């Protein structure tokens, strides 16, 4: 069986949802919202509701949907978390990215990928909590399900949607931009990269036709590497560069001398600003 050399996929463990939000419906106007707690202080109050929707292959997806306190429809950013972590979509809330996007005037939908948080795996008879490489290849269907659900929400501007992915989630964002180019106007991939045991890239949209990735910002550290021998290593910067070559209207930001991976790149304020500027330009 194929196995991951990416640091992003850790040994599989049962995952449980960490979202403590009550009173949710798919109707923007009837939701009774509680939590999660953001830091206190001056600023606006945002409603954040727990929502769920299904993918076309029968996966039940859980997510948190945050809305800015202004009437009307607004651009939406879909957040795709790193694979193999117990936090699932909560990593976006704890990192501050969720709140930062709300502050910039975006509604935000952070979803749990299949087999993570409260999202199910396909009902295909497998043992519980067994995540297959094939599941990673299908995770773009969670983004498709998110887009379909957002089209039912009066608060979402369906003509201005973006997706941001972290680590293998960055691969998922790339595949989503190629598989649903008419639905997503902008994409951002933080440290994308995933290889099989033969060192071939995975989760890159193989077999999807048509496939036209576009308008993606790739952000990666130059020294973010996966050693495979004493003298060789796989490079996330190299992986991102290859994706950029087959992307229409890409931007590639490689931070020289930086080994930080995924969300850790956002510890530098200029990285978050880079992301926000990309969204502003393309949404």
C-alpha atoms as an extended CHARMM CRD file, in Angstrom:
* protein
*
       283  EXT
         1         1  UNK       CA              0.0000000000        0.0000000000        0.0000000000  PROA      1               0.0000000000
         2         2  UNK       CA              1.1560000000        3.5360000000       -0.7200000000  PROA      2               0.0000000000
         3         3  UNK       CA              2.4500000000        5.4340000000        2.2340000000  PROA      3               0.0000000000
         4         4  UNK       CA              3.0730000000        9.1050000000        2.9740000000  PROA      4               0.0000000000
         5         5  UNK       CA              6.5260000000       10.6000000000        3.2260000000  PROA      5               0.0000000000
         6         6  UNK       CA              5.0350000000       13.9840000000        3.9910000000  PROA      6               0.0000000000
         7         7  UNK       CA              5.3510000000       15.0340000000        7.6210000000  PROA      7               0.0000000000
         8         8  UNK       CA              1.7460000000       16.1940000000        7.3790000000  PROA      8               0.0000000000
         9         9  UNK       CA              0.2440000000       12.6870000000        7.5480000000  PROA      9               0.0000000000
        10        10  UNK       CA              0.8320000000       11.2900000000       11.0060000000  PROA      10              0.0000000000
        11        11  UNK       CA             -0.0320000000        7.7810000000       12.2450000000  PROA      11              0.0000000000
        12        12  UNK       CA             -3.8160000000        7.4400000000       12.1150000000  PROA      12              0.0000000000
        13        13  UNK       CA             -5.7150000000        7.8230000000       15.3830000000  PROA      13              0.0000000000
        14        14  UNK       CA             -9.4530000000        8.1020000000       16.0780000000  PROA      14              0.0000000000
        15        15  UNK       CA            -10.4850000000       11.7270000000       15.7300000000  PROA      15              0.0000000000
        16        16  UNK       CA            -13.2870000000       13.4980000000       17.5470000000  PROA      16              0.0000000000
        17        17  UNK       CA            -14.7590000000       16.9000000000       16.9440000000  PROA      17              0.0000000000
        18        18  UNK       CA            -13.5310000000       19.7530000000       19.1110000000  PROA      18              0.0000000000
        19        19  UNK       CA            -16.2540000000       22.1850000000       18.0270000000  PROA      19              0.0000000000
        20        20  UNK       CA            -18.4410000000       23.2960000000       20.9110000000  PROA      20              0.0000000000
        21        21  UNK       CA            -21.1710000000       25.2110000000       19.0990000000  PROA      21              0.0000000000
        22        22  UNK       CA            -24.9020000000       24.7700000000       19.6000000000  PROA      22              0.0000000000
        23        23  UNK       CA            -28.1780000000       25.6440000000       17.9470000000  PROA      23              0.0000000000
        24        24  UNK       CA            -27.3240000000       25.3050000000       14.2440000000  PROA      24              0.0000000000
        25        25  UNK       CA            -29.4670000000       25.1850000000       11.1500000000  PROA      25              0.0000000000
        26        26  UNK       CA            -28.8360000000       25.6970000000        7.4750000000  PROA      26              0.0000000000
        27        27  UNK       CA            -30.9600000000       28.8530000000        7.6040000000  PROA      27              0.0000000000
        28        28  UNK       CA            -28.9000000000       32.0070000000        8.1410000000  PROA      28              0.0000000000
        29        29  UNK       CA            -31.7830000000       33.7750000000        9.8480000000  PROA      29              0.0000000000
        30        30  UNK       CA            -32.8770000000       31.1110000000       12.3490000000  PROA      30              0.0000000000
        31        31  UNK       CA            -29.5510000000       29.9900000000       13.8080000000  PROA      31              0.0000000000
        32        32  UNK       CA            -29.0550000000       30.2030000000       17.5640000000  PROA      32              0.0000000000
        33        33  UNK       CA            -25.3110000000       30.6890000000       17.9270000000  PROA      33              0.0000000000
        34        34  UNK       CA            -22.8760000000       29.9710000000       20.7440000000  PROA      34              0.0000000000
        35        35  UNK       CA            -19.0350000000       30.0090000000       20.6410000000  PROA      35              0.0000000000
        36        36  UNK       CA            -16.2620000000       29.4640000000       19.8900000000  PROA      36              0.0000000000
        37        37  UNK       CA            -14.7500000000       32.1150000000       22.1720000000  PROA      37              0.0000000000
        38        38  UNK       CA            -12.5040000000       34.7400000000       20.5900000000  PROA      38              0.0000000000
        39        39  UNK       CA            -10.2620000000       37.0250000000       22.6620000000  PROA      39              0.0000000000
        40        40  UNK       CA            -12.1710000000       39.8010000000       24.4070000000  PROA      40              0.0000000000
        41        41  UNK       CA            -11.6000000000       43.4310000000       23.6110000000  PROA      41              0.0000000000
        42        42  UNK       CA            -12.7420000000       46.1100000000       21.1930000000  PROA      42              0.0000000000
        43        43  UNK       CA            -14.0550000000       44.9060000000       17.8560000000  PROA      43              0.0000000000
        44        44  UNK       CA            -17.0440000000       43.3330000000       16.1910000000  PROA      44              0.0000000000
        45        45  UNK       CA            -19.0860000000       40.3180000000       17.2620000000  PROA      45              0.0000000000
        46        46  UNK       CA            -19.1950000000       37.4830000000       14.7370000000  PROA      46              0.0000000000
        47        47  UNK       CA            -21.7350000000       34.7150000000       14.5430000000  PROA      47              0.0000000000
        48        48  UNK       CA            -20.1790000000       31.2700000000       14.1570000000  PROA      48              0.0000000000
        49        49  UNK       CA            -22.4290000000       28.2830000000       13.6230000000  PROA      49              0.0000000000
        50        50  UNK       CA            -21.7890000000       24.5660000000       13.3380000000  PROA      50              0.0000000000
        51        51  UNK       CA            -23.0960000000       23.2750000000       10.0250000000  PROA      51              0.0000000000
        52        52  UNK       CA            -23.1000000000       20.0190000000        8.1130000000  PROA      52              0.0000000000
        53        53  UNK       CA            -23.5780000000       18.9590000000        4.5120000000  PROA      53              0.0000000000
        54        54  UNK       CA            -22.9470000000       15.9250000000        2.3140000000  PROA      54              0.0000000000
        55        55  UNK       CA            -20.5240000000       15.2130000000       -0.4970000000  PROA      55              0.0000000000
        56        56  UNK       CA            -21.5600000000       13.6070000000       -3.7770000000  PROA      56              0.0000000000
        57        57  UNK       CA            -20.0080000000       10.3150000000       -2.6000000000  PROA      57              0.0000000000
        58        58  UNK       CA            -21.9820000000       10.2080000000        0.6320000000  PROA      58              0.0000000000
        59        59  UNK       CA            -19.5540000000       11.6470000000        3.1800000000  PROA      59              0.0000000000
        60        60  UNK       CA            -21.1800000000       13.7050000000        5.9530000000  PROA      60              0.0000000000
        61        61  UNK       CA            -19.0680000000       16.8350000000        6.4990000000  PROA      61              0.0000000000
        62        62  UNK       CA            -19.0120000000       19.0290000000        9.5970000000  PROA      62              0.0000000000
        63        63  UNK       CA            -17.8170000000       22.6210000000        9.5280000000  PROA      63              0.0000000000
        64        64  UNK       CA            -17.8830000000       26.0080000000       11.2640000000  PROA      64              0.0000000000
        65        65  UNK       CA            -19.3590000000       28.9420000000        9.3510000000  PROA      65              0.0000000000
        66        66  UNK       CA            -18.4740000000       32.4430000000       10.4860000000  PROA      66              0.0000000000
        67        67  UNK       CA            -20.3040000000       35.5190000000        9.1810000000  PROA      67              0.0000000000
        68        68  UNK       CA            -19.4620000000       39.1840000000        9.4210000000  PROA      68              0.0000000000
        69        69  UNK       CA            -22.1320000000       41.3230000000       11.1460000000  PROA      69              0.0000000000
        70        70  UNK       CA            -23.1690000000       43.1890000000        8.0200000000  PROA      70              0.0000000000
        71        71  UNK       CA            -26.3440000000       42.4100000000        6.0820000000  PROA      71              0.0000000000
        72        72  UNK       CA            -26.1750000000       41.2190000000        2.4900000000  PROA      72              0.0000000000
        73        73  UNK       CA            -23.9660000000       38.6910000000        0.7380000000  PROA      73              0.0000000000
        74        74  UNK       CA            -20.1940000000       38.6820000000        1.1520000000  PROA      74              0.0000000000
        75        75  UNK       CA            -17.1930000000       36.8470000000       -0.2960000000  PROA      75              0.0000000000
        76        76  UNK       CA            -16.4340000000       33.5160000000        1.3530000000  PROA      76              0.0000000000
        77        77  UNK       CA            -13.1500000000       31.7660000000        2.1040000000  PROA      77              0.0000000000
        78        78  UNK       CA            -13.2190000000       27.9660000000        2.5190000000  PROA      78              0.0000000000
        79        79  UNK       CA            -10.4700000000       26.6300000000        4.8120000000  PROA      79              0.0000000000
        80        80  UNK       CA             -8.9800000000       23.1410000000        4.3940000000  PROA      80              0.0000000000
        81        81  UNK       CA             -6.9370000000       21.8390000000        7.3180000000  PROA      81              0.0000000000
        82        82  UNK       CA             -3.8100000000       19.7080000000        7.4900000000  PROA      82              0.0000000000
        83        83  UNK       CA             -4.4390000000       15.9620000000        7.2040000000  PROA      83              0.0000000000
        84        84  UNK       CA             -3.8580000000       13.6270000000       10.1480000000  PROA      84              0.0000000000
        85        85  UNK       CA             -4.3180000000       16.0600000000       13.0500000000  PROA      85              0.0000000000
        86        86  UNK       CA             -6.8150000000       15.7590000000       15.8980000000  PROA      86              0.0000000000
        87        87  UNK       CA             -7.6670000000       19.4680000000       15.7100000000  PROA      87              0.0000000000
        88        88  UNK       CA             -9.1090000000       19.1080000000       12.2030000000  PROA      88              0.0000000000
        89        89  UNK       CA            -10.7210000000       22.4150000000       11.1580000000  PROA      89              0.0000000000
        90        90  UNK       CA            -10.2160000000       23.8570000000       14.6350000000  PROA      90              0.0000000000
        91        91  UNK       CA             -6.5810000000       24.5420000000       13.6840000000  PROA      91              0.0000000000
        92        92  UNK       CA             -7.8210000000       27.5420000000       11.7140000000  PROA      92              0.0000000000
        93        93  UNK       CA             -9.6400000000       28.9750000000       14.7220000000  PROA      93              0.0000000000
        94        94  UNK       CA             -6.7770000000       28.4170000000       17.1580000000  PROA      94              0.0000000000
        95        95  UNK       CA             -4.2430000000       29.9020000000       14.7270000000  PROA      95              0.0000000000
        96        96  UNK       CA             -6.1830000000       33.1610000000       14.4300000000  PROA      96              0.0000000000
        97        97  UNK       CA             -6.6460000000       32.8780000000       10.6450000000  PROA      97              0.0000000000
        98        98  UNK       CA            -10.4060000000       32.3800000000       10.9330000000  PROA      98              0.0000000000
        99        99  UNK       CA            -10.7720000000       35.5780000000       12.9410000000  PROA      99              0.0000000000
       100       100  UNK       CA             -8.3490000000       37.5310000000       10.7310000000  PROA      100             0.0000000000
       101       101  UNK       CA            -10.4210000000       36.7280000000        7.6520000000  PROA      101             0.0000000000
       102       102  UNK       CA            -13.6160000000       37.8490000000        9.3840000000  PROA      102             0.0000000000
       103       103  UNK       CA            -11.8990000000       41.0930000000       10.3300000000  PROA      103             0.0000000000
       104       104  UNK       CA            -11.0680000000       41.6390000000        6.6550000000  PROA      104             0.0000000000
       105       105  UNK       CA            -14.7240000000       41.3050000000        5.6520000000  PROA      105             0.0000000000
       106       106  UNK       CA            -14.8720000000       37.6720000000        4.5260000000  PROA      106             0.0000000000
       107       107  UNK       CA            -17.3370000000       35.0620000000        5.6280000000  PROA      107             0.0000000000
       108       108  UNK       CA            -15.4060000000       31.9020000000        6.4940000000  PROA      108             0.0000000000
       109       109  UNK       CA            -16.2560000000       28.2010000000        6.2280000000  PROA      109             0.0000000000
       110       110  UNK       CA            -13.7150000000       25.8910000000        7.9060000000  PROA      110             0.0000000000
       111       111  UNK       CA            -14.5060000000       22.2560000000        7.1720000000  PROA      111             0.0000000000
       112       112  UNK       CA            -13.4910000000       18.8570000000        8.5200000000  PROA      112             0.0000000000
       113       113  UNK       CA            -12.0700000000       16.5870000000        5.8320000000  PROA      113             0.0000000000
       114       114  UNK       CA            -13.4020000000       13.0300000000        5.6260000000  PROA      114             0.0000000000
       115       115  UNK       CA            -12.3170000000       10.9300000000        8.5760000000  PROA      115             0.0000000000
       116       116  UNK       CA            -11.3940000000       14.0270000000       10.6080000000  PROA      116             0.0000000000
       117       117  UNK       CA            -13.2680000000       15.8640000000       13.3340000000  PROA      117             0.0000000000
       118       118  UNK       CA            -16.9710000000       15.1600000000       12.9430000000  PROA      118             0.0000000000
       119       119  UNK       CA            -16.8240000000       14.1960000000        9.2570000000  PROA      119             0.0000000000
       120       120  UNK       CA            -17.4340000000       10.6000000000        8.2660000000  PROA      120             0.0000000000
       121       121  UNK       CA            -15.5350000000        8.2660000000        5.9930000000  PROA      121             0.0000000000
       122       122  UNK       CA            -17.2430000000        6.7070000000        2.9680000000  PROA      122             0.0000000000
       123       123  UNK       CA            -19.6270000000        3.9120000000        3.9310000000  PROA      123             0.0000000000
       124       124  UNK       CA            -17.8300000000        1.2250000000        1.9110000000  PROA      124             0.0000000000
       125       125  UNK       CA            -17.5190000000       -1.5360000000        4.5040000000  PROA      125             0.0000000000
       126       126  UNK       CA            -14.0220000000       -0.7240000000        5.7150000000  PROA      126             0.0000000000
       127       127  UNK       CA            -12.9590000000       -0.8890000000        9.3650000000  PROA      127             0.0000000000
       128       128  UNK       CA            -13.5940000000        2.2650000000       11.3950000000  PROA      128             0.0000000000
       129       129  UNK       CA            -11.0170000000        5.0620000000       11.2560000000  PROA      129             0.0000000000
       130       130  UNK       CA             -9.0000000000        3.5680000000        8.3930000000  PROA      130             0.0000000000
       131       131  UNK       CA             -7.9410000000        6.4110000000        6.1030000000  PROA      131             0.0000000000
       132       132  UNK       CA             -6.7670000000        5.3340000000        2.6490000000  PROA      132             0.0000000000
       133       133  UNK       CA             -4.6880000000        7.1940000000        0.0990000000  PROA      133             0.0000000000
       134       134  UNK       CA             -7.7730000000        7.0410000000       -2.1180000000  PROA      134             0.0000000000
       135       135  UNK       CA             -9.5810000000        9.1600000000        0.4880000000  PROA      135             0.0000000000
       136       136  UNK       CA             -6.9740000000       11.8940000000        0.1390000000  PROA      136             0.0000000000
       137       137  UNK       CA             -7.4570000000       11.8830000000       -3.6230000000  PROA      137             0.0000000000
       138       138  UNK       CA            -11.2130000000       12.4590000000       -3.0740000000  PROA      138             0.0000000000
       139       139  UNK       CA            -10.9800000000       15.2200000000       -0.4550000000  PROA      139             0.0000000000
       140       140  UNK       CA            -11.6680000000       17.9160000000       -3.0390000000  PROA      140             0.0000000000
       141       141  UNK       CA            -15.2530000000       16.6180000000       -2.9290000000  PROA      141             0.0000000000
       142       142  UNK       CA            -15.5510000000       18.1960000000        0.5430000000  PROA      142             0.0000000000
       143       143  UNK       CA            -14.8010000000       21.5610000000       -1.0710000000  PROA      143             0.0000000000
       144       144  UNK       CA            -17.3810000000       20.8500000000       -3.7560000000  PROA      144             0.0000000000
       145       145  UNK       CA            -19.9120000000       20.0360000000       -1.0180000000  PROA      145             0.0000000000
       146       146  UNK       CA            -19.0080000000       23.2880000000        0.7450000000  PROA      146             0.0000000000
       147       147  UNK       CA            -19.6110000000       25.3020000000       -2.4350000000  PROA      147             0.0000000000
       148       148  UNK       CA            -22.9720000000       23.5900000000       -2.9610000000  PROA      148             0.0000000000
       149       149  UNK       CA            -24.0070000000       24.3230000000        0.6310000000  PROA      149             0.0000000000
       150       150  UNK       CA            -22.8620000000       27.9480000000        0.4220000000  PROA      150             0.0000000000
       151       151  UNK       CA            -25.0970000000       28.4540000000       -2.6050000000  PROA      151             0.0000000000
       152       152  UNK       CA            -28.0600000000       27.9620000000       -0.2610000000  PROA      152             0.0000000000
       153       153  UNK       CA            -26.9100000000       30.7500000000        2.0680000000  PROA      153             0.0000000000
       154       154  UNK       CA            -28.0880000000       34.3080000000        1.4920000000  PROA      154             0.0000000000
       155       155  UNK       CA            -25.0070000000       35.5930000000        3.3460000000  PROA      155             0.0000000000
       156       156  UNK       CA            -22.6070000000       34.0830000000        0.7660000000  PROA      156             0.0000000000
       157       157  UNK       CA            -21.6550000000       35.7940000000       -2.4860000000  PROA      157             0.0000000000
       158       158  UNK       CA            -21.4790000000       32.8200000000       -4.8340000000  PROA      158             0.0000000000
       159       159  UNK       CA            -19.4700000000       34.7950000000       -7.3800000000  PROA      159             0.0000000000
       160       160  UNK       CA            -16.6410000000       35.4420000000       -4.8960000000  PROA      160             0.0000000000
       161       161  UNK       CA            -15.3600000000       32.2500000000       -3.2990000000  PROA      161             0.0000000000
       162       162  UNK       CA            -11.8120000000       31.2390000000       -2.4070000000  PROA      162             0.0000000000
       163       163  UNK       CA            -10.1400000000       28.2080000000       -0.8500000000  PROA      163             0.0000000000
       164       164  UNK       CA             -7.0650000000       28.0820000000        1.3940000000  PROA      164             0.0000000000
       165       165  UNK       CA             -5.3520000000       24.8090000000        2.2770000000  PROA      165             0.0000000000
       166       166  UNK       CA             -2.6290000000       23.8930000000        4.7480000000  PROA      166             0.0000000000
       167       167  UNK       CA              0.0200000000       21.2210000000        3.9700000000  PROA      167             0.0000000000
       168       168  UNK       CA             -1.7950000000       18.3180000000        2.2240000000  PROA      168             0.0000000000
       169       169  UNK       CA             -4.8110000000       20.5920000000        2.5670000000  PROA      169             0.0000000000
       170       170  UNK       CA             -2.8510000000       22.8370000000        0.1870000000  PROA      170             0.0000000000
       171       171  UNK       CA             -2.8910000000       19.9810000000       -2.3180000000  PROA      171             0.0000000000
       172       172  UNK       CA             -6.6480000000       19.7090000000       -1.8120000000  PROA      172             0.0000000000
       173       173  UNK       CA             -7.0090000000       23.4400000000       -2.4610000000  PROA      173             0.0000000000
       174       174  UNK       CA             -4.9910000000       23.0680000000       -5.6810000000  PROA      174             0.0000000000
       175       175  UNK       CA             -7.1040000000       20.1280000000       -6.8760000000  PROA      175             0.0000000000
       176       176  UNK       CA            -10.3060000000       22.0070000000       -6.0250000000  PROA      176             0.0000000000
       177       177  UNK       CA             -9.1910000000       25.0340000000       -8.0610000000  PROA      177             0.0000000000
       178       178  UNK       CA             -8.5780000000       22.7410000000      -11.0260000000  PROA      178             0.0000000000
       179       179  UNK       CA            -11.7070000000       20.6220000000      -10.6540000000  PROA      179             0.0000000000
       180       180  UNK       CA            -14.1480000000       23.4960000000      -10.0280000000  PROA      180             0.0000000000
       181       181  UNK       CA            -12.5890000000       26.4970000000      -11.7850000000  PROA      181             0.0000000000
       182       182  UNK       CA            -15.9270000000       28.2460000000      -12.3520000000  PROA      182             0.0000000000
       183       183  UNK       CA            -16.9160000000       28.0260000000       -8.6810000000  PROA      183             0.0000000000
       184       184  UNK       CA            -13.6920000000       29.2420000000       -7.0580000000  PROA      184             0.0000000000
       185       185  UNK       CA            -12.0700000000       32.5330000000       -7.9560000000  PROA      185             0.0000000000
       186       186  UNK       CA             -8.9080000000       32.3120000000       -5.8370000000  PROA      186             0.0000000000
       187       187  UNK       CA             -6.8080000000       29.6820000000       -4.1220000000  PROA      187             0.0000000000
       188       188  UNK       CA             -3.9410000000       29.6490000000       -1.6250000000  PROA      188             0.0000000000
       189       189  UNK       CA             -1.7660000000       26.6150000000       -0.8880000000  PROA      189             0.0000000000
       190       190  UNK       CA              0.4630000000       26.7220000000        2.1990000000  PROA      190             0.0000000000
       191       191  UNK       CA              3.3190000000       24.1840000000        1.9380000000  PROA      191             0.0000000000
       192       192  UNK       CA              1.6070000000       21.7460000000       -0.4400000000  PROA      192             0.0000000000
       193       193  UNK       CA              3.3520000000       18.4090000000       -0.8540000000  PROA      193             0.0000000000
       194       194  UNK       CA              2.6090000000       14.6750000000       -0.7130000000  PROA      194             0.0000000000
       195       195  UNK       CA              4.5090000000       11.7140000000       -2.2010000000  PROA      195             0.0000000000
       196       196  UNK       CA              4.0810000000        7.9560000000       -2.4120000000  PROA      196             0.0000000000
       197       197  UNK       CA              6.7150000000        5.3370000000       -1.5900000000  PROA      197             0.0000000000
       198       198  UNK       CA              8.0650000000        5.6680000000       -5.1210000000  PROA      198             0.0000000000
       199       199  UNK       CA              8.5020000000        9.4090000000       -4.5040000000  PROA      199             0.0000000000
       200       200  UNK       CA              5.7670000000       10.2520000000       -6.9910000000  PROA      200             0.0000000000
       201       201  UNK       CA              3.5060000000       13.2290000000       -6.1930000000  PROA      201             0.0000000000
       202       202  UNK       CA             -0.0040000000       12.4820000000       -4.9360000000  PROA      202             0.0000000000
       203       203  UNK       CA             -3.1850000000       14.5610000000       -4.6280000000  PROA      203             0.0000000000
       204       204  UNK       CA             -2.4810000000       16.5920000000       -7.7420000000  PROA      204             0.0000000000
       205       205  UNK       CA             -5.7230000000       16.0290000000       -9.6500000000  PROA      205             0.0000000000
       206       206  UNK       CA             -4.6560000000       12.9580000000      -11.6350000000  PROA      206             0.0000000000
       207       207  UNK       CA             -7.5560000000       11.5110000000      -13.6100000000  PROA      207             0.0000000000
       208       208  UNK       CA             -9.7860000000       14.5860000000      -13.3050000000  PROA      208             0.0000000000
       209       209  UNK       CA            -10.9640000000       15.8910000000      -16.6880000000  PROA      209             0.0000000000
       210       210  UNK       CA            -11.1600000000       18.7120000000      -17.4390000000  PROA      210             0.0000000000
       211       211  UNK       CA             -8.6250000000       20.0540000000      -14.9430000000  PROA      211             0.0000000000
       212       212  UNK       CA             -7.6840000000       23.7420000000      -15.0950000000  PROA      212             0.0000000000
       213       213  UNK       CA             -6.0900000000       25.0890000000      -11.8900000000  PROA      213             0.0000000000
       214       214  UNK       CA             -5.8830000000       28.8610000000      -11.8370000000  PROA      214             0.0000000000
       215       215  UNK       CA             -5.2510000000       31.9330000000       -9.6730000000  PROA      215             0.0000000000
       216       216  UNK       CA             -3.3680000000       30.1260000000       -6.8990000000  PROA      216             0.0000000000
       217       217  UNK       CA             -0.8550000000       31.6630000000       -4.4980000000  PROA      217             0.0000000000
       218       218  UNK       CA              1.7310000000       29.1090000000       -3.3270000000  PROA      218             0.0000000000
       219       219  UNK       CA              3.5260000000       29.9140000000       -0.0590000000  PROA      219             0.0000000000
       220       220  UNK       CA              6.3950000000       27.7300000000        1.1270000000  PROA      220             0.0000000000
       221       221  UNK       CA              9.7210000000       27.7950000000        2.9770000000  PROA      221             0.0000000000
       222       222  UNK       CA             12.8870000000       27.1460000000        0.9850000000  PROA      222             0.0000000000
       223       223  UNK       CA             14.3150000000       24.8550000000        3.6890000000  PROA      223             0.0000000000
       224       224  UNK       CA             11.1020000000       22.9050000000        4.3300000000  PROA      224             0.0000000000
       225       225  UNK       CA             12.3730000000       19.4080000000        3.4890000000  PROA      225             0.0000000000
       226       226  UNK       CA             11.5880000000       15.7160000000        4.0510000000  PROA      226             0.0000000000
       227       227  UNK       CA             14.8860000000       13.7500000000        4.3300000000  PROA      227             0.0000000000
       228       228  UNK       CA             14.8940000000       10.4620000000        2.4140000000  PROA      228             0.0000000000
       229       229  UNK       CA             18.5740000000        9.5980000000        2.8590000000  PROA      229             0.0000000000
       230       230  UNK       CA             21.7580000000       11.0650000000        4.3080000000  PROA      230             0.0000000000
       231       231  UNK       CA             22.2530000000       13.1000000000        1.1530000000  PROA      231             0.0000000000
       232       232  UNK       CA             18.7710000000       13.5520000000       -0.3630000000  PROA      232             0.0000000000
       233       233  UNK       CA             15.5160000000       15.2210000000        0.6650000000  PROA      233             0.0000000000
       234       234  UNK       CA             12.1420000000       15.9890000000       -0.8140000000  PROA      234             0.0000000000
       235       235  UNK       CA             11.4440000000       19.7030000000       -1.1280000000  PROA      235             0.0000000000
       236       236  UNK       CA              8.0860000000       21.3420000000       -0.4980000000  PROA      236             0.0000000000
       237       237  UNK       CA              9.3520000000       24.3580000000       -2.4220000000  PROA      237             0.0000000000
       238       238  UNK       CA             10.0960000000       22.0940000000       -5.3740000000  PROA      238             0.0000000000
       239       239  UNK       CA              6.6470000000       20.5170000000       -5.1420000000  PROA      239             0.0000000000
       240       240  UNK       CA              4.9690000000       23.9390000000       -5.0700000000  PROA      240             0.0000000000
       241       241  UNK       CA              7.0780000000       25.0720000000       -8.0240000000  PROA      241             0.0000000000
       242       242  UNK       CA              5.8770000000       22.1100000000      -10.0870000000  PROA      242             0.0000000000
       243       243  UNK       CA              2.2480000000       22.8950000000       -9.2800000000  PROA      243             0.0000000000
       244       244  UNK       CA              2.7810000000       26.5390000000      -10.1910000000  PROA      244             0.0000000000
       245       245  UNK       CA              4.0890000000       25.5270000000      -13.6260000000  PROA      245             0.0000000000
       246       246  UNK       CA              0.7220000000       23.9850000000      -14.5270000000  PROA      246             0.0000000000
       247       247  UNK       CA             -1.3980000000       26.7240000000      -12.9370000000  PROA      247             0.0000000000
       248       248  UNK       CA             -2.9080000000       29.5810000000      -14.8960000000  PROA      248             0.0000000000
       249       249  UNK       CA             -2.1140000000       32.9240000000      -13.2410000000  PROA      249             0.0000000000
       250       250  UNK       CA             -0.0460000000       31.5580000000      -10.3270000000  PROA      250             0.0000000000
       251       251  UNK       CA              2.0880000000       33.3160000000       -7.7630000000  PROA      251             0.0000000000
       252       252  UNK       CA              4.8950000000       31.4810000000       -5.9560000000  PROA      252             0.0000000000
       253       253  UNK       CA              6.3420000000       32.8720000000       -2.7300000000  PROA      253             0.0000000000
       254       254  UNK       CA              9.3670000000       30.9060000000       -1.4820000000  PROA      254             0.0000000000
       255       255  UNK       CA             10.7900000000       32.3030000000        1.7460000000  PROA      255             0.0000000000
       256       256  UNK       CA             14.5840000000       32.0370000000        1.6450000000  PROA      256             0.0000000000
       257       257  UNK       CA             16.1990000000       30.2350000000        4.5750000000  PROA      257             0.0000000000
       258       258  UNK       CA             12.8270000000       29.3300000000        6.1350000000  PROA      258             0.0000000000
       259       259  UNK       CA             11.9660000000       25.7790000000        7.2240000000  PROA      259             0.0000000000
       260       260  UNK       CA              8.5360000000       26.5680000000        8.7210000000  PROA      260             0.0000000000
       261       261  UNK       CA              5.7060000000       24.4200000000        7.3970000000  PROA      261             0.0000000000
       262       262  UNK       CA              2.0590000000       25.2350000000        6.7390000000  PROA      262             0.0000000000
       263       263  UNK       CA              0.3810000000       27.4360000000        9.3230000000  PROA      263             0.0000000000
       264       264  UNK       CA              3.7320000000       28.0450000000       11.0070000000  PROA      264             0.0000000000
       265       265  UNK       CA              4.5500000000       30.2930000000        8.0470000000  PROA      265             0.0000000000
       266       266  UNK       CA              1.8470000000       32.6720000000        9.2590000000  PROA      266             0.0000000000
       267       267  UNK       CA              3.8210000000       33.5170000000       12.3860000000  PROA      267             0.0000000000
       268       268  UNK       CA              5.4210000000       36.1600000000       10.2030000000  PROA      268             0.0000000000
       269       269  UNK       CA              2.9080000000       39.0330000000        9.8250000000  PROA      269             0.0000000000
       270       270  UNK       CA              4.0010000000       39.6650000000        6.2490000000  PROA      270             0.0000000000
       271       271  UNK       CA              2.8150000000       36.1750000000        5.2590000000  PROA      271             0.0000000000
       272       272  UNK       CA             -0.7360000000       36.8160000000        6.4410000000  PROA      272             0.0000000000
       273       273  UNK       CA             -0.6470000000       40.1910000000        4.6790000000  PROA      273             0.0000000000
       274       274  UNK       CA              0.4600000000       38.4390000000        1.4750000000  PROA      274             0.0000000000
       275       275  UNK       CA             -2.5330000000       36.1140000000        1.7050000000  PROA      275             0.0000000000
       276       276  UNK       CA             -4.9950000000       38.9100000000        2.4030000000  PROA      276             0.0000000000
       277       277  UNK       CA             -3.6460000000       40.9480000000       -0.5080000000  PROA      277             0.0000000000
       278       278  UNK       CA             -4.0720000000       37.9620000000       -2.8450000000  PROA      278             0.0000000000
       279       279  UNK       CA             -7.6930000000       37.5410000000       -1.7530000000  PROA      279             0.0000000000
       280       280  UNK       CA             -8.3970000000       41.2400000000       -2.1440000000  PROA      280             0.0000000000
       281       281  UNK       CA             -6.9980000000       41.2000000000       -5.6760000000  PROA      281             0.0000000000
       282       282  UNK       CA             -8.8940000000       38.1260000000       -6.8370000000  PROA      282             0.0000000000
       283       283  UNK       CA            -12.1910000000       38.4180000000       -4.9640000000  PROA      283             0.0000000000
